[in-house]
Amino acid sequence: MNICKKCNTEFNGNFCPSCGFPIKLKTIDGEYIFDEFKSVFNLEKGIFFTVKNLFLKPGPTVREFMNEDRTKLVKPILFLIICSLLFTLAQQFLNFQSYFMDFQEESIFQKLFEWLSKNYGYSNILMAIPIALWTKIFFRKQNYNYYQIFTILSYFIGISVLIQTIFGIINGTTNLKVVQIGFIIGSIYVAWAIGQFFERPKRWSYFKGFLSYILGAITFLILVVSIGYVTLKIL
Ligand SMILES: [Zn+2]
């Protein structure tokens, strides 16, 4: 009898029947390295596939992920983090101003917004929280729980961040001031994608998608400013 190192089940054979953990670790050899290389390549392929499909038909793409097949797309939060990482890299190389950086005077608010723009990945995850809440409220008749909606938004906000990255790169290389345009187009994309995901009733769902995004973003900003205000009072 073997005992699984992961879940302590007793079993005969090479793999644990309840969790699939192997009795012996594979030796690191050529095959192992090749497998790892393949998985990196697959992730890359998966990213391109995910981006392409989310751009062209966000609603059906994420619906398929939810209801039929979870293997085709890159996992949602990982996707959002990868997109934010690309944004941060582009921003550091080209030094364009991100949306959050518009504060002039030295204050706690400026520090907060500076943190948010420097940690754009986390900012986007944080901003998805209130947007998901408003989306849940506006589409409460459809049977999706909060976490499912958060998942949907991770994909859509990821693409919005990519759009902003593209405009940021244009801004950084040509000096055309287009970062704000990128932000607006990214926001329109998210509203459109939410509407397309929920579909029914057609026109209303786009409008409600738009409201969810705007109210979510406003809620986020109010929370940030409140945190700044409370911190000021305490200090
Ligand atoms: Zn096990």
Residues whose N, C-alpha, C, O or C-beta is under 5 A from the ligand:
A	BS01	ZN	C4 K6 C7 N8 T9 C16 S18 C19 G20 F21
